[in-house]
Amino acid sequence: MAIKVVVGSQWGDEGKAKIVDYLTEEADIVVRFQGGANAGHTVVIGKEKFVFHLIPTGIIHPDKICIIGNGVVLDPAVLLDEKENLAGKGIRVEGRLLISENSHLVMPYHKLLDQVKEESKTGEKIGTTRRGIGPCYTDKAARMGIRAADLLDEELFRGKLTQNIQEKNEVFTKIYGREAIDGEKIFSEYREFGEMLRPFIADTSVFLDQAVKQGRSVLFEGAQGTLLDMDHGTYPFVTSSNTVAGGACAGSGIGPTQIDEVIGVTKAYTSRVGNGPFPTELKDTTGEKIREVGQEYGATTGRPRRCGWFDAIAVRLANRVNGLTSLAVTRLDVLDSFATINICTAYRYKGNTIEDMPADSKVLSQCEPVYETWDGWMCATPEARSMRQLPDAARAYLERIAELTQTKISIVSVGPSREQTIEL
């Protein structure tokens, strides 16, 4: 039995889905524990590409149970669309997918609020995906959210929805000058969703507890990345949930003493979607080359990602707040054609050297990276299946990453497919 948590060690988009897919071979159960449909997890199997937003990537494996935990904010329309898309590819989720009865639901008014709030900002915008994630978590914290279990009680659901519609329409009409939304239409739509989701809704905390006691292996799949964590990320340019390993416990209903390993996924360089500080960002032809070679475009929004050199300060923070037991380094092959490669080892701020990421985003935005320059390997790595088959310069680069981040490396990915994986 093994209980493993996979988290992003940067600003998301690190390739967690591929690592989860690879590790699922040894798991019995795969759990999503936070975030919502703002996540975009891509897995390539042969010539087939799968993009997931809510359903755990482990669903591709026919003998695995997948759970959407209570920490996830669930958009029923997106979930059912994913379910149908999978069915079209011959993958059935019936009997293999469970949804926590305590997971909160993303409602149409959450998406509209996300849109109008972002559009109304006069300063620098957050860069939200406008999927309603933040407003849904806001309602959850305000104790007025609607949960999956509420869909199964029509009277309870109508009462909660009516209260929410009244309050949201006050906001839409009086603050934003928008038309009022139709509560009855939402009620009818979500009542149908409830009937379709009824077979999947369960007490998943009890299910997981029993599974662990039976000696079954569980793999927790995080969304976004450590630097987008609500408490430990580059606030306010963060997501609305706790993306760190501790969120796996709160977002699924198991205790921290159950966890055996925490694997942090990091690219061999760095990328970010949306606004916010990014010390190693390259706003030149080198950054453009990384983007084009790595096809760095968001799986959820299609937006081009900002790209830059590897930031050891950022990943060392991820090690600290997650308690990483190892790193999985992805996208090493993207750097195959670079004659020189930089690693950020510190920041310089107002003449001083900083070796830990400052919590103040304004300060971080003014930090300049201090680089070490390494020779590139200038040869293809996608066919490598062991560390010995990697070029000497690539191995040296990886060893330096492990040293600077104070985390051993357990997996190296040299391409999108399962086979292009080196396990140390």
N, C-alpha and C positions, 0 to 999 in steps of 0.2 A: 504493500500500500504506500502511496505517496500523495501528498497534498502540495501542489505547486501553484504559485501565483505568477502570472506573466504581466508585467507592466511596461509602459513606455518610459524611457529614461531621458527623453528630450521634450520637444513640443508636439508630440504625436507624429503619426505617419512614419513610424520607425520600421514598419514591417512586422508588427506583432502578429497579424493574421497568419503569415507564413510560419512563424515560429510556433504558434498555437497549433496549427494544422500538423506540423511535424511532431510535436510532443503529444498530440492526441492519440497517436498510435499506442501509447502506453497508458492512456487514461480510460476510465469507465464513464466519467461524467465531466462535461465542460460547462462552466458557469460564467455568464456575463453579470457583473456586479455593480456597474455604475454607467452613467451617461445615457444616451438615447440615440435617436436616429441621426444625430449630428456626427456619429462615428461612421467611418467607411473602411471596412476591413476587406482586403482583396486577397484571394487565394487563386493560384494558377495550378490546375491539374491537367497535365498534358497540354492540349490546345484549348481547354475550356477555362474561362475566367469567371470566378464567382465573386460578387461584391455583396457584402453583408452590412446591414445597418443596425439590426437588433438581434437577430437569431445568431447564437454562437457559431463560429466557424466549424466547430466539431461536428455539426449536423451532416457534413459531407460524408463522414464515416458512418456506414450503415448500422453499426452495432453500438453506437454511443448515445447516451442520454444527454440532452442539453437543457439548461435551466436559464431563464431570465429572472434574475434576482430582484429582491425588493428595492435595491438601490438604483435600479434602472427606471427611467421615466419612459413609459411605453406609448408609442403612437400606434393604435390598433390598425389604422389603414395601411401604414408602412409594413407592419408585421404580416398582415394578411396578404399583401402584395408580394412580399418575400416568400411566403409560404407557397403561393401559386407559381411564382417563378421557379422555385425549387421543384415543384411537382412537374413542371414542364420539362425539367432536366432529369426526371426519373427519381427524384429524392423526396421521399415522403417523411413528414414530420410527426404524423399521428402516432401516439404511443411513445414518442421519443423526445417530445418538447413539453416542458412544464413552465408555467408562468407564476411567479409569486403573487399570491392574493393581495399582498401589501404593496405591490408596485404601483406607482402613481401614473395616471393617464395624461398624456398630452392631448389637450382639447383644441378645437379650432380657434378659440379666443386666445389661447397661448401663442399660437403662430402669428396671429394678427398683432398681438401686443409686442412680440419680438420685432416685427416689421416696423411698426409705428414708432417704437422707442428708439430703434437704431436710426431711422430716418430723421427723427427730431433732434438728435444730438448735434450740437454746434461745434464741439471740439473734435478731438481724434476719436473715431469710432472703434468699437471693440472688434468688429469684423465677424459678428455672429453668423451662423449658418441660416438663421431665421427659421429654424425647425421647431421653435416654441420651447426649447429645453430650459432656458433660464427662467421664463415665467412659470413653467410647471414646477420647477424646484422652489420658486418663490412661494407659490401656493402651498406646497408641501410644508415649508418652514412656517408658514402662517396658519397652519392647521385647518386649511380650507380646501385641500386637494381632494380629488376623486380617485379612488383606488380601484384596482381590477376587481376586487371582491364586490365593490358597490354595484357593478354592472349586473350582478346576479340577483340583486334585490331591487325590483323596479321602483317601488315606493321610495326606498332610501335614495336611489340614484336620482329620481326626479326632484326630491327635496334639496339635495346637495347642488344639483345642476341649477335649479331655480335661483338659489341664493347666489351662486357664482355669476349667473347671467345678469342678475340685477346689479351687482357690484361692477362687473366689467363694462356694462353698458353705460354706467355713470362715467367711467373713465374714457370710454371711446367717444361719447357724445360731448361731454363737457370739457375734457382736457385736450383731446386730439381732434375734435370737430368731425368725427366719423359717424356713419350711420350705425344705429343699434343693430346688434346681431340677433338672429332668429333662434331663440332657445328651443322651440318645439322641433325645429328641423334637426338640431343637434341631438335632442333627446331620441328622436326616431332613428337617426343614423347609428348612435352609440348603443341603443337597445339591440339593434341587429348585430352590431359588433359583439355584444355580450353573449348572444346566443352562439355565435360562431367560435368564440373563445372559451366558452364554458368548459369544454372537455380538457382544456389545457391548464386552467387556473387551479392552483393547489397551495397547500402549506409547504413551501419548498424548504423552509428551515428544518422542519421535521424530517422531510425526505433526505436531506443532506446528512443530518445527524445519524439517521439509521444507516445510510450508505457508508459513512465513515466507520461506524461500529462494526459493520460487516466486512471491513477491510478493503473497500473499493477505493480506487484511485480517482482523485478529483483534480481538475485543472481549471484555474480561474483565469478568465480572459479580460484584461483591463482594456479600457478605451481611452483615447487621447494620450496624454503623456504627463510625466511628473511636473514639468514646468508650466502645465496648464491646470495644476491642482488649485482648488479654491483657497487653500490655506498656505501652500508652500510654493506656488507658482508665481509668475510675474504679474501679480495683481495690479490693476484690475483686468489686465488682458489675459484672462483665464476662462476656463469653463465653469460650470455651476455645480460641480460635484467634486468629491475627493477621488482623484485618479491614482493615488498612491496605494501601496500594498495593504495598508490598514483598512482601506475602503472595502477590500474583499470580505472582511469579517462583518462590518456594519452593513454592507450591501447584499449579504447572502444569509446571515443568521448563523454563522459558525464562530467559534471562539479562536483567538489568535494562537493558542497553544497547539492547535491542530495543524498549523502550517509547517511544512518541512523545508521548502525552498522558495526563494523569490528571485525570479529571473528578470533582469532588466534588459529590454531590447533597445539597441542604439544603432543608428546608421554609422557608417565609417566617416561620414561628414555630418552636417547639420542642416535641417530645414525647418521652416515654420510657415503656417498659413494664417492669414489675418494680421492684424496690427499688433504692436507691442515691441519692446526692446529685443534686439538680436545682435549681440556684440560682434559675432564673426560673419555677419551677412556680407556677401560679395555682390556689389552692385555694378559688376563689370562683365566682361566677356567670359571670365572664369566661372562666375556664378551662373551665367547663361548656359555655359557648357555643361556644368553639373546638372542643371535643370533638364536640358534636352537629352543628355545621355541617360539620366536616371528617370526620365519621363515623370518629372515632379509636378503633377497636377492632382488636385484633390479628388478623391474617389466620391465624395459626397457633393461637392460644389463645382468641381472642374476648374477651380481657381488655380493659377500658377503658384507654386510654392516658392517662398524666398529661400535661397540656398547659400551655404557658407561652409567654412572649414570646421573640423571637429572641435568642439568646445569641451575640454576636459573638466573645467570648473563646473559646468552645468551637470555633467554626468556624475561628478563626485558628489554634488548635492543630491542627485537621485539615489546614489548609493547610501548616503546618510539617512534620508527620510524614509526610504523603503526597506532598509536592512538587506540589501541585495546579497544573495549568495553567489551570483555569477552574472556575467553579461552575455547576451547573444548579439554579435555584431553583424549587421546586415549591409547589403549594397556595397560590399568591398569591391566588386567588379566594376562599379561605376567609376572608380578612380584608376582603372587600368591604363588609361591613356594620358595621365598627367605626369610630366617630367619631374615636378617638385610638388610636395604636398605639405601643407601647414597644419600644425596642431596648436590650439590656444592653450597655454599653460598658466596664464594669469591675466588680470586686467590692469590697465593703468587708468587712474582717475585723479585728475588734478595733481599730477606729478607723483602720486603714490601708487605703489603696487598692491593690488588686491588679489588674494588667492582663494577667496570664497565669494560666491555670488551675493551681491547686496540685495536686501529685501525691497528696497525702494526702487520702483521701476524707472523713476526719473533719473536716479543715480546710474542705474544700469544702462540706460539709454545713452549716457555720456561716457561710458567706459570704452576704452580702446583695447583690443586684444593684444596680448603679448604672445608672439608666435615662436615656435621651433620649426625649422624647415627641414623636411626629410626628402630624400631621393625617392622618386616614384619607381615603379617596377616596369612600366612600359611594356607589358605583355598581358595576354588574356588569362584570366583566372577562372572563368565559368566551368571549365572541365576538371578543376581540382576537387578531389574527394578526401584529401587528408592535408594536414598542415605541411607535411613533407613535400607535397606537390605544389605548394604555394612558392612564389619567388622569395628569395632571401629578404628583399626589401619589404615585401608585404608582411612577412612574419615579424620583421623588426618593428614595423609600424604598429601591428597588433600588440606586440609585447609592450611597446611604449604606452599605448592606450590603457592596457591593464595596469601598468605601473602608475600612471598619472591619476587614474580614477580609483585606484586602490581596490580594484575588483578583478577577480580572475575571469577569463573568458572561457565559456563552456561550448558555445556554438558560433560558427562563422558561416554566413550565407554568401554565396557567390553567384546568385541568380534567383529568379522567381519560383522555379519549380522545386518540388520536394527533394529531388535528387541532388540539387545544387546546394547541398548542406554538408558542412563539416562539423562533426561532433567530436569535441576533445575529450 
